[in-house]
């Protein structure tokens, strides 16, 4: 799990409740990516 930057956008990488790996583009704001990742982790 984590946050990474590709080009100008930040992405999150995590495993969902079904143990599937998910990657989502969040946008150009790193702080927003951190917030979304925490929300995704909380849904376990």
Buried (B, 14 or more C-beta within 10 A) or exposed (E): EEBEEEEEEBBBEBEEEEEEEEEEEBEEEEEEBBEBBEEBEEEE
